[in-house]
Structures are given as structure tokens and as C-alpha cells.
């Protein structure tokens, strides 16, 4: 039966507002995060049970290839990265957390805190105590005990990923991934250039940092989704 022209059709419900910040986790974040963390753990177990694991030869060759001059531009740059990756590096995630809280984005702040600070305590410190790998000889900077895994590379990865999740819309995020990858690779190089860690230590730090971020990203997905909806509604404080 055709509708009379005098009868008004009910309006279609308006689509929910969309906002791209914070970002939703990738589809296989959980499985990928577990795989990366397990890989980091397995490398540590090999170091624990084998006197000379199969990758020690590569570590030795890489350490020999980065035998440079202790004074020079490369060492100065590596030392700057060492400072950024050390206790001073905590300033950056804490500043990000504070700024997010000021703008009412406490859910994103909680994710950054968990990824950039708590994960380091939960993942890196136990592995350092478990494996207790000696540092390379003739370290050029002040370090603590336990070479495996690289806490500085771990922190670099978690900061880059957490910032990508909470700060950058999709188009800008692509460029941030490139910058983040360059920063992490530079940090890996600096740790080996300064003879502070073996190459495999830095690789394990990168794997562990990425895995922890992905797992936490998936765990915080409901909270981050709520924040994205409230951001679109301009109702973050409710």
C-alpha cells in the first residue's frame, strides 16, 4: 500500500560521530603481541641454557664492526641517545601523560603509563634478573648489571608506539611510524656502538617492547574506544 504524501517518514538515526584518536588496535594485536613477547623470552632462555647460543657469532662480528673512536661525532650522538634512553627519558612519557590528563584523556594517559613505564618493570627487569647476561667488554658508558634485554630500546619502542596510538590521526601516523622506526634503529645502534649491549640484546628489547604495547593496546581497546567516542562528542570529562 503506497504511503500518503501527507505522512512523514521517521528520520533516519544519525550515524554515531567518529574520531580517529586514540587509534583502534590492529586486527591481530593479541596474537602478534604474544608471539613477539614469546620470541623475546625464548632468546633469553637460549642465553640461559647454552654457553654459546647460535647467534653469539653474529653478536661478536657486529661488536667488532662497530669498534670506533671513543671521541667523535658518532660517539657524541650515541651518548645523547644514551641520555634520552636513561632516567632522563622518563620525562617524555611523564610529560605526555600529564598533557593527556589536562585535556581529560585519562584513558589514553593510563595506556601510556602502562606501556611506557609499567611494562618496563614487568617485562625488562625480570628478564634481566633471570638471564643475567654479561655486558660486552670495555663499556663506554655507565650501566647496571644485566645486558639482556635492552631496556633503553624497549623504552624507545613503547614510547613511539604509545605516542602513535594516542596522538596522531591515520595520515600523520604513517609518518610517525617512519620516524619511530628510525629512532628505534638509532637507539639499537647507539647501544652497540657504546659497547653497552650485544646486538641480540637490542633486538630482544625491540621485540619485547612491541609485544607489550600490542597486548596493552588490545587490553585497553574498550577504554580507548570510549574515549574516541567522547572525543567526537566533546564530552571527555563525563
KELUM-485949 format. One record per residue: chain; residue number from 1; x, y, z of N, C-alpha, C in turn; residue in three letters. Coordinates in Angstrom, 2 decimals. Example, Ala and Ser with C-alpha at 12.3 -4.5 7.8 and 13.67 -1.06 7.14 Angstrom:
2
  chain  resi      n.x      n.y      n.z     ca.x     ca.y     ca.z      c.x      c.y      c.z  resn
      A     1    13.19    -5.69     7.80    12.30    -4.50     7.80    13.20    -3.30     7.80   ALA
      A     2    12.85    -2.25     7.08    13.67    -1.06     7.14    12.90     0.03     7.87   SER
// end
This chain:
238
  chain  resi      n.x      n.y      n.z     ca.x     ca.y     ca.z      c.x      c.y      c.z  resn
      A     1     0.86    -1.18     0.00     0.00     0.00     0.00     0.90     1.24     0.00   UNK
      A     2     0.79     2.13    -0.96     1.65     3.31    -1.03     1.34     4.27     0.10   UNK
      A     3     2.36     4.91     0.58     2.21     5.88     1.66     1.63     7.17     1.13   UNK
      A     4     0.77     7.77     1.94     0.21     9.07     1.57     1.31    10.12     1.64   UNK
      A     5     1.31    11.08     0.72     2.34    12.13     0.78     2.27    12.98     2.03   UNK
      A     6     1.11    12.90     2.74     0.97    13.69     3.96     1.64    13.03     5.16   UNK
      A     7     1.97    11.73     5.01     2.57    11.00     6.14     4.08    11.17     6.08   UNK
      A     8     4.64    11.72     7.12     6.09    11.96     7.15     6.81    10.69     7.60   UNK
      A     9     7.86    10.34     6.91     8.67     9.19     7.29     9.53     9.55     8.49   UNK
      A    10     9.73     8.57     9.39    10.59     8.86    10.56    12.01     9.15    10.09   UNK
      A    11    12.65    10.10    10.70    14.03    10.42    10.28    14.97     9.26    10.56   UNK
      A    12    15.94     9.08     9.67    16.96     8.06     9.90    17.83     8.47    11.08   UNK
      A    13    18.18     7.50    11.92    19.06     7.87    13.04    20.41     8.35    12.52   UNK
      A    14    20.90     9.39    13.14    22.18     9.95    12.72    23.29     8.96    13.05   UNK
      A    15    24.25     8.79    12.14    25.36     7.88    12.44    26.16     8.39    13.63   UNK
      A    16    26.68     7.48    14.41    27.47     7.93    15.57    28.69     8.72    15.12   UNK
      A    17    29.04     9.75    15.86    30.23    10.54    15.49    31.48     9.67    15.52   UNK
      A    18    32.40     9.97    14.64    33.63     9.20    14.55    34.82    10.09    14.88   UNK
      A    19    35.78     9.47    15.52    37.02    10.19    15.82    38.16     9.18    15.75   UNK
      A    20    39.28     9.58    15.22    40.38     8.65    14.99    41.40     8.63    16.13   UNK
      A    21    41.12     9.33    17.20    42.03     9.34    18.33    41.29     9.02    19.62   UNK
      A    22    41.85     8.11    20.40    43.00     7.26    20.13    42.68     6.18    19.09   UNK
      A    23    43.72     5.60    18.51    43.55     4.64    17.43    43.08     3.29    17.97   UNK
      A    24    42.33     2.58    17.14    41.92     1.22    17.47    43.07     0.25    17.20   UNK
      A    25    43.19    -0.81    17.98    44.29    -1.76    17.76    44.14    -2.51    16.44   UNK
      A    26    45.23    -2.97    15.85    45.13    -3.78    14.64    44.42    -5.09    14.92   UNK
      A    27    44.03    -5.74    13.86    43.17    -6.92    13.98    43.81    -8.04    14.77   UNK
      A    28    45.07    -8.30    14.54    45.74    -9.43    15.19    46.70    -8.95    16.28   UNK
      A    29    46.32    -7.91    16.99    47.21    -7.34    18.00    47.52    -8.34    19.11   UNK
      A    30    46.52    -9.09    19.55    46.72   -10.02    20.66    47.70   -11.13    20.28   UNK
      A    31    47.46   -11.79    19.14    48.33   -12.90    18.72    49.74   -12.41    18.42   UNK
      A    32    49.83   -11.26    17.74    51.16   -10.74    17.40    51.92   -10.32    18.65   UNK
      A    33    51.23    -9.69    19.59    51.89    -9.28    20.82    52.42   -10.47    21.61   UNK
      A    34    51.62   -11.52    21.71    52.07   -12.72    22.42    53.28   -13.33    21.72   UNK
      A    35    53.23   -13.41    20.39    54.34   -14.00    19.63    55.63   -13.22    19.83   UNK
      A    36    55.54   -11.90    19.82    56.75   -11.09    20.00    57.33   -11.23    21.40   UNK
      A    37    56.48   -11.26    22.40    56.97   -11.44    23.77    57.57   -12.82    23.97   UNK
      A    38    56.94   -13.84    23.39    57.48   -15.19    23.50    58.85   -15.28    22.81   UNK
      A    39    58.98   -14.62    21.65    60.27   -14.61    20.96    61.35   -13.99    21.82   UNK
      A    40    61.03   -12.89    22.48    61.99   -12.24    23.36    62.37   -13.16    24.52   UNK
      A    41    61.39   -13.86    25.06    61.65   -14.79    26.17    62.50   -15.97    25.71   UNK
      A    42    62.23   -16.49    24.52    62.98   -17.65    24.02    64.45   -17.32    23.80   UNK
      A    43    64.72   -16.12    23.28    66.12   -15.72    23.12    66.81   -15.70    24.48   UNK
      A    44    66.12   -15.18    25.49    66.69   -15.16    26.83    66.92   -16.56    27.38   UNK
      A    45    65.99   -17.48    27.12    66.16   -18.86    27.60    67.35   -19.54    26.92   UNK
      A    46    67.55   -19.25    25.64    68.72   -19.81    24.95    70.02   -19.31    25.60   UNK
      A    47    70.04   -18.03    25.96    71.21   -17.49    26.64    71.40   -18.15    28.00   UNK
      A    48    70.30   -18.53    28.62    70.37   -19.10    29.97    70.87   -20.53    29.96   UNK
      A    49    70.49   -21.30    28.95    70.81   -22.74    28.96    72.03   -23.09    28.11   UNK
      A    50    72.44   -22.21    27.20    73.55   -22.52    26.31    74.76   -21.64    26.65   UNK
      A    51    75.92   -22.26    26.69    77.13   -21.50    26.95    77.42   -20.51    25.82   UNK
      A    52    77.14   -20.94    24.59    77.35   -20.08    23.44    76.21   -20.32    22.45   UNK
      A    53    75.13   -19.53    22.53    74.00   -19.73    21.61    74.40   -19.47    20.17   UNK
      A    54    73.57   -19.94    19.25    73.93   -19.89    17.83    74.11   -18.47    17.31   UNK
      A    55    73.51   -17.48    17.97    73.61   -16.10    17.48    74.77   -15.34    18.10   UNK
      A    56    75.56   -16.00    18.97    76.67   -15.29    19.60    77.73   -14.89    18.57   UNK
      A    57    77.89   -15.70    17.53    78.84   -15.35    16.48    78.47   -14.05    15.80   UNK
      A    58    77.18   -13.88    15.52    76.72   -12.63    14.93    76.93   -11.47    15.88   UNK
      A    59    76.66   -11.69    17.16    76.90   -10.65    18.16    78.37   -10.23    18.16   UNK
      A    60    79.25   -11.22    18.11    80.68   -10.92    18.14    81.11   -10.14    16.89   UNK
      A    61    80.62   -10.57    15.73    81.00    -9.89    14.48    80.47    -8.46    14.47   UNK
      A    62    79.24    -8.27    14.95    78.69    -6.92    14.98    79.48    -6.04    15.96   UNK
      A    63    79.81    -6.59    17.11    80.58    -5.82    18.09    81.94    -5.41    17.51   UNK
      A    64    82.55    -6.31    16.74    83.83    -5.96    16.11    83.67    -4.91    15.03   UNK
      A    65    82.52    -4.92    14.35    82.31    -3.97    13.24    82.05    -2.55    13.72   UNK
      A    66    81.64    -2.39    14.98    81.34    -1.05    15.50    82.45    -0.55    16.42   UNK
      A    67    83.62    -1.12    16.27    84.77    -0.63    17.03    85.20     0.72    16.47   UNK
      A    68    84.74     1.78    17.07    85.06     3.12    16.58    85.94     3.88    17.56   UNK
      A    69    86.09     5.15    17.27    86.89     6.03    18.13    86.01     6.50    19.28   UNK
      A    70    86.57     6.47    20.47    85.76     6.83    21.64    85.34     8.28    21.63   UNK
      A    71    86.10     9.15    21.00    85.73    10.56    20.86    85.44    10.83    19.39   UNK
      A    72    84.34    11.52    19.13    83.96    11.82    17.76    82.48    12.07    17.67   UNK
      A    73    82.01    12.47    16.49    80.60    12.83    16.31    79.68    11.65    16.54   UNK
      A    74    80.08    10.46    16.07    79.24     9.28    16.24    79.07     8.96    17.71   UNK
      A    75    80.15     9.03    18.47    80.06     8.74    19.90    79.24     9.81    20.62   UNK
      A    76    79.39    11.06    20.22    78.59    12.13    20.83    77.10    11.88    20.59   UNK
      A    77    76.76    11.51    19.35    75.35    11.24    19.03    74.84    10.04    19.82   UNK
      A    78    75.65     8.98    19.91    75.25     7.80    20.66    75.08     8.13    22.14   UNK
      A    79    75.92     9.03    22.66    75.81     9.41    24.07    74.53    10.19    24.33   UNK
      A    80    74.13    11.05    23.39    72.86    11.76    23.52    71.70    10.77    23.59   UNK
      A    81    71.74     9.78    22.72    70.69     8.76    22.75    70.72     7.97    24.05   UNK
      A    82    71.92     7.73    24.57    72.04     7.04    25.85    71.37     7.85    26.96   UNK
      A    83    71.54     9.17    26.93    70.89    10.02    27.94    69.36     9.99    27.77   UNK
      A    84    68.91    10.03    26.51    67.47    10.00    26.26    66.84     8.68    26.70   UNK
      A    85    67.61     7.60    26.56    67.08     6.30    26.93    67.20     5.98    28.40   UNK
      A    86    67.97     6.79    29.13    68.16     6.55    30.56    67.07     7.20    31.40   UNK
      A    87    67.37     7.48    32.66    66.36     8.09    33.54    65.78     9.39    33.00   UNK
      A    88    66.60    10.17    32.27    66.07    11.41    31.69    64.94    11.12    30.73   UNK
      A    89    65.01     9.95    30.08    63.97     9.58    29.12    62.60     9.41    29.74   UNK
      A    90    62.53     9.26    31.06    61.22     9.16    31.71    60.44    10.46    31.63   UNK
      A    91    61.15    11.57    31.42    60.47    12.86    31.36    59.47    12.90    30.21   UNK
      A    92    59.83    12.34    29.06    58.96    12.41    27.88    57.63    11.70    28.11   UNK
      A    93    57.61    10.42    28.53    56.30     9.81    28.77    55.52    10.47    29.90   UNK
      A    94    56.22    10.96    30.93    55.51    11.63    32.02    54.89    12.93    31.55   UNK
      A    95    55.60    13.67    30.67    55.01    14.89    30.11    53.80    14.56    29.25   UNK
      A    96    53.90    13.50    28.46    52.77    13.10    27.63    51.57    12.71    28.49   UNK
      A    97    51.84    11.96    29.55    50.76    11.56    30.46    50.10    12.78    31.09   UNK
      A    98    50.91    13.74    31.53    50.35    14.95    32.13    49.51    15.74    31.16   UNK
      A    99    49.98    15.90    29.93    49.21    16.66    28.93    47.89    15.97    28.62   UNK
      A   100    47.90    14.65    28.51    46.67    13.91    28.24    45.66    14.10    29.38   UNK
      A   101    46.15    14.07    30.61    45.25    14.25    31.75    44.66    15.66    31.78   UNK
      A   102    45.47    16.65    31.43    44.98    18.04    31.40    43.80    18.16    30.45   UNK
      A   103    43.84    17.45    29.33    42.77    17.53    28.34    41.68    16.48    28.58   UNK
      A   104    41.68    15.88    29.75    40.61    14.94    30.09    40.76    13.58    29.48   UNK
      A   105    41.89    13.27    28.88    42.08    11.98    28.23    42.81    11.01    29.17   UNK
      A   106    42.17    10.73    30.30    42.82     9.90    31.30    42.94     8.45    30.84   UNK
      A   107    42.06     8.02    29.95    42.16     6.64    29.45    43.43     6.47    28.62   UNK
      A   108    43.69     7.42    27.73    44.93     7.38    26.97    46.14     7.51    27.88   UNK
      A   109    46.04     8.37    28.89    47.14     8.54    29.84    47.44     7.24    30.56   UNK
      A   110    46.39     6.50    30.91    46.58     5.22    31.59    47.26     4.21    30.67   UNK
      A   111    46.90     4.23    29.39    47.55     3.34    28.43    49.03     3.69    28.29   UNK
      A   112    49.34     4.97    28.15    50.74     5.39    28.01    51.52     5.02    29.26   UNK
      A   113    50.95     5.23    30.43    51.63     4.89    31.67    51.92     3.39    31.74   UNK
      A   114    50.95     2.58    31.35    51.12     1.13    31.40    52.17     0.66    30.39   UNK
      A   115    52.12     1.23    29.17    53.03     0.78    28.11    54.45     1.30    28.31   UNK
      A   116    54.58     2.57    28.68    55.90     3.19    28.72    56.62     3.03    30.05   UNK
      A   117    55.90     2.74    31.12    56.54     2.67    32.44    56.33     1.31    33.10   UNK
      A   118    55.07     0.91    33.26    54.79    -0.34    33.97    55.35    -1.54    33.21   UNK
      A   119    55.21    -1.56    31.89    55.68    -2.70    31.10    57.18    -2.91    31.27   UNK
      A   120    57.93    -1.82    31.40    59.37    -1.95    31.61    59.67    -2.69    32.91   UNK
      A   121    58.92    -2.39    33.95    59.12    -3.05    35.23    58.69    -4.51    35.20   UNK
      A   122    57.65    -4.80    34.44    57.09    -6.15    34.42    57.83    -7.08    33.47   UNK
      A   123    58.36    -6.54    32.38    59.00    -7.37    31.35    60.52    -7.32    31.44   UNK
      A   124    61.09    -6.11    31.41    62.54    -5.98    31.28    63.26    -6.41    32.56   UNK
      A   125    62.86    -5.91    33.70    63.59    -6.21    34.93    63.60    -7.70    35.27   UNK
      A   126    62.47    -8.41    35.19    62.54    -9.86    35.44    63.45   -10.60    34.47   UNK
      A   127    63.42   -10.21    33.19    64.30   -10.87    32.22    65.77   -10.59    32.51   UNK
      A   128    66.08    -9.37    32.91    67.47    -9.06    33.27    67.93    -9.92    34.44   UNK
      A   129    67.07   -10.06    35.45    67.44   -10.87    36.61    67.53   -12.35    36.25   UNK
      A   130    66.65   -12.83    35.39    66.64   -14.24    35.01    67.85   -14.61    34.17   UNK
      A   131    68.13   -13.84    33.14    69.20   -14.19    32.19    70.56   -13.79    32.73   UNK
      A   132    70.66   -12.57    33.30    71.90   -12.07    33.89    73.07   -12.20    32.91   UNK
      A   133    72.90   -11.71    31.70    73.94   -11.82    30.68    75.02   -10.76    30.91   UNK
      A   134    76.29   -11.14    30.84    77.36   -10.14    30.99    77.34    -9.13    29.86   UNK
      A   135    77.74    -7.92    30.16    77.85    -6.87    29.15    79.04    -7.16    28.23   UNK
      A   136    79.07    -6.56    27.05    80.27    -6.63    26.22    81.46    -6.02    26.95   UNK
      A   137    82.67    -6.42    26.60    83.84    -5.84    27.28    84.04    -4.37    26.90   UNK
      A   138    84.61    -3.64    27.84    85.02    -2.25    27.62    83.82    -1.33    27.30   UNK
      A   139    82.85    -1.34    28.19    81.67    -0.48    28.03    82.09     0.98    28.15   UNK
      A   140    81.53     1.85    27.31    81.92     3.26    27.27    81.05     4.15    28.15   UNK
      A   141    79.95     3.64    28.66    79.04     4.45    29.47    78.72     3.70    30.75   UNK
      A   142    78.14     4.42    31.69    77.75     3.82    32.96    76.51     2.95    32.76   UNK
      A   143    76.58     1.69    33.18    75.47     0.75    33.02    75.29    -0.03    34.31   UNK
      A   144    74.12    -0.67    34.41    73.87    -1.55    35.55    74.14    -2.99    35.13   UNK
      A   145    73.85    -3.92    36.01    74.07    -5.33    35.70    72.98    -5.83    34.75   UNK
      A   146    73.34    -6.85    33.97    72.36    -7.49    33.11    72.25    -6.81    31.76   UNK
      A   147    72.82    -7.45    30.75    72.81    -6.86    29.41    71.54    -7.17    28.65   UNK
      A   148    70.89    -8.30    29.00    69.73    -8.76    28.23    68.45    -8.56    29.02   UNK
      A   149    67.39    -8.04    28.39    67.34    -7.34    27.10    67.66    -5.88    27.28   UNK
      A   150    67.67    -5.13    26.18    67.97    -3.71    26.25    66.76    -2.94    26.75   UNK
      A   151    66.87    -2.40    27.95    65.78    -1.60    28.48    65.60    -0.29    27.74   UNK
      A   152    66.69     0.27    27.22    66.58     1.54    26.50    65.86     1.35    25.17   UNK
      A   153    66.17     0.27    24.47    65.45     0.00    23.22    63.99    -0.32    23.51   UNK
      A   154    63.75    -1.09    24.55    62.38    -1.39    24.97    61.60    -0.10    25.22   UNK
      A   155    62.20     0.83    25.95    61.53     2.09    26.25    61.31     2.93    25.00   UNK
      A   156    62.28     2.90    24.08    62.12     3.66    22.83    60.94     3.15    22.04   UNK
      A   157    60.80     1.83    21.95    59.68     1.24    21.20    58.35     1.58    21.87   UNK
      A   158    58.28     1.40    23.18    57.00     1.64    23.85    56.57     3.10    23.75   UNK
      A   159    57.52     4.02    23.84    57.17     5.43    23.71    56.68     5.76    22.30   UNK
      A   160    57.36     5.25    21.29    56.96     5.53    19.91    55.58     4.95    19.60   UNK
      A   161    55.32     3.72    20.05    54.02     3.10    19.77    52.92     3.80    20.56   UNK
      A   162    53.15     4.06    21.84    52.12     4.70    22.66    51.77     6.08    22.11   UNK
      A   163    52.78     6.84    21.70    52.52     8.17    21.12    51.73     8.04    19.83   UNK
      A   164    52.04     7.05    19.01    51.30     6.85    17.76    49.83     6.56    18.03   UNK
      A   165    49.57     5.79    19.07    48.19     5.40    19.38    47.36     6.60    19.84   UNK
      A   166    47.94     7.45    20.69    47.12     8.47    21.35    47.23     9.86    20.74   UNK
      A   167    48.23    10.10    19.88    48.46    11.47    19.41    48.15    11.72    17.95   UNK
      A   168    48.33    10.74    17.09    48.36    11.02    15.66    47.18    10.40    14.93   UNK
      A   169    46.49    11.19    14.09    45.45    10.65    13.21    46.09     9.78    12.13   UNK
      A   170    45.28     9.00    11.40    45.84     8.00    10.47    46.89     8.52     9.51   UNK
      A   171    46.65     9.66     8.86    47.60    10.13     7.86    48.93    10.52     8.50   UNK
      A   172    48.88    11.24     9.59    50.12    11.64    10.28    50.79    10.44    10.93   UNK
      A   173    50.00     9.44    11.31    50.57     8.27    11.97    51.54     7.51    11.05   UNK
      A   174    51.26     7.52     9.75    52.16     6.84     8.82    53.56     7.44     8.87   UNK
      A   175    53.62     8.76     8.92    54.92     9.42     9.02    55.55     9.19    10.38   UNK
      A   176    54.75     9.13    11.42    55.29     8.89    12.75    55.91     7.49    12.85   UNK
      A   177    55.28     6.50    12.19    55.88     5.16    12.19    57.28     5.19    11.59   UNK
      A   178    57.46     5.95    10.52    58.79     6.05     9.90    59.78     6.70    10.86   UNK
      A   179    59.36     7.80    11.49    60.24     8.45    12.47    60.53     7.51    13.63   UNK
      A   180    59.50     6.83    14.13    59.69     5.92    15.25    60.64     4.78    14.91   UNK
      A   181    60.52     4.22    13.71    61.42     3.14    13.30    62.86     3.65    13.24   UNK
      A   182    63.05     4.86    12.69    64.40     5.42    12.62    64.96     5.67    14.02   UNK
      A   183    64.12     6.14    14.93    64.57     6.40    16.29    64.97     5.10    17.00   UNK
      A   184    64.16     4.05    16.84    64.46     2.77    17.49    65.74     2.16    16.92   UNK
      A   185    65.90     2.18    15.60    67.12     1.65    14.99    68.34     2.44    15.46   UNK
      A   186    68.19     3.76    15.57    69.30     4.58    16.07    69.64     4.21    17.51   UNK
      A   187    68.62     3.95    18.32    68.87     3.56    19.71    69.57     2.20    19.76   UNK
      A   188    69.15     1.27    18.90    69.82    -0.03    18.84    71.29     0.13    18.45   UNK
      A   189    71.54     0.97    17.47    72.92     1.20    17.05    73.73     1.83    18.18   UNK
      A   190    73.15     2.80    18.87    73.89     3.51    19.92    74.29     2.57    21.04   UNK
      A   191    73.42     1.62    21.39    73.74     0.70    22.48    74.92    -0.19    22.13   UNK
      A   192    74.99    -0.59    20.86    76.11    -1.43    20.44    77.37    -0.59    20.18   UNK
      A   193    77.19     0.63    19.67    78.35     1.49    19.43    79.07     1.81    20.74   UNK
      A   194    78.30     2.01    21.79    78.88     2.31    23.10    79.31     1.06    23.85   UNK
      A   195    79.18    -0.10    23.21    79.56    -1.39    23.80    78.77    -1.67    25.08   UNK
      A   196    77.58    -1.09    25.15    76.75    -1.29    26.34    75.95    -2.58    26.26   UNK
      A   197    75.66    -3.04    25.03    74.86    -4.25    24.86    75.21    -4.95    23.56   UNK
      A   198    74.88    -6.24    23.53    75.04    -7.03    22.33    73.89    -6.73    21.37   UNK
      A   199    74.11    -7.03    20.10    73.07    -6.80    19.10    71.80    -7.57    19.44   UNK
      A   200    71.92    -8.80    19.88    70.74    -9.60    20.23    69.99    -9.01    21.42   UNK
      A   201    70.69    -8.32    22.32    70.01    -7.65    23.43    69.08    -6.56    22.92   UNK
      A   202    69.57    -5.80    21.93    68.76    -4.71    21.40    67.57    -5.26    20.60   UNK
      A   203    67.79    -6.35    19.87    66.69    -6.96    19.12    65.61    -7.47    20.07   UNK
      A   204    66.03    -8.11    21.16    65.06    -8.61    22.13    64.30    -7.45    22.80   UNK
      A   205    65.00    -6.35    23.05    64.31    -5.19    23.62    63.25    -4.65    22.69   UNK
      A   206    63.56    -4.61    21.38    62.58    -4.14    20.40    61.39    -5.09    20.30   UNK
      A   207    61.66    -6.39    20.27    60.57    -7.38    20.19    59.68    -7.30    21.44   UNK
      A   208    60.32    -7.24    22.61    59.54    -7.19    23.84    58.72    -5.92    23.96   UNK
      A   209    59.31    -4.78    23.57    58.57    -3.52    23.63    57.37    -3.51    22.71   UNK
      A   210    57.56    -3.98    21.48    56.44    -4.03    20.53    55.37    -4.99    21.01   UNK
      A   211    55.78    -6.15    21.53    54.80    -7.12    22.01    54.00    -6.60    23.19   UNK
      A   212    54.67    -5.96    24.14    53.97    -5.41    25.30    52.98    -4.33    24.89   UNK
      A   213    53.38    -3.46    23.95    52.49    -2.39    23.50    51.25    -2.95    22.81   UNK
      A   214    51.46    -3.97    21.98    50.31    -4.56    21.28    49.34    -5.22    22.25   UNK
      A   215    49.87    -5.95    23.22    48.98    -6.59    24.20    48.21    -5.55    25.01   UNK
      A   216    48.89    -4.53    25.46    48.21    -3.48    26.23    47.25    -2.69    25.36   UNK
      A   217    47.59    -2.47    24.11    46.69    -1.78    23.17    45.39    -2.55    23.05   UNK
      A   218    45.52    -3.88    22.93    44.30    -4.71    22.84    43.55    -4.71    24.16   UNK
      A   219    44.25    -4.78    25.28    43.59    -4.80    26.58    42.86    -3.49    26.87   UNK
      A   220    43.43    -2.37    26.42    42.83    -1.06    26.67    41.84    -0.64    25.58   UNK
      A   221    41.62    -1.51    24.59    40.76    -1.15    23.45    39.38    -0.65    23.87   UNK
      A   222    38.68    -1.29    24.82    37.36    -0.75    25.21    37.44     0.66    25.78   UNK
      A   223    38.43     0.92    26.65    38.57     2.25    27.21    38.94     3.28    26.14   UNK
      A   224    39.83     2.90    25.24    40.25     3.83    24.18    39.10     4.10    23.22   UNK
      A   225    38.27     3.08    22.96    37.12     3.29    22.09    36.14     4.26    22.74   UNK
      A   226    35.91     4.10    24.03    35.03     5.04    24.74    35.57     6.45    24.67   UNK
      A   227    36.87     6.60    24.82    37.46     7.94    24.75    37.30     8.53    23.36   UNK
      A   228    37.48     7.71    22.32    37.32     8.20    20.95    35.90     8.70    20.73   UNK
      A   229    34.92     7.97    21.25    33.53     8.40    21.10    33.26     9.69    21.88   UNK
      A   230    33.81     9.79    23.07    33.61    11.00    23.86    34.36    12.18    23.27   UNK
      A   231    35.51    11.91    22.63    36.22    12.98    21.94    35.38    13.55    20.82   UNK
      A   232    34.74    12.65    20.06    33.88    13.10    18.97    32.67    13.87    19.48   UNK
      A   233    32.19    13.50    20.68    31.03    14.19    21.27    31.43    15.39    22.10   UNK
      A   234    32.71    15.66    22.20    33.22    16.75    23.06    32.75    16.58    24.48   UNK
      A   235    32.79    15.34    24.97    32.33    15.07    26.34    33.34    14.24    27.11   UNK
      A   236    34.62    14.61    26.99    35.68    13.82    27.60    35.58    13.80    29.11   UNK
      A   237    35.09    14.86    29.70    35.12    14.96    31.16    33.96    14.24    31.83   UNK
      A   238    33.08    13.62    31.03    31.94    12.93    31.66    32.18    11.45    31.73   UNK
// end
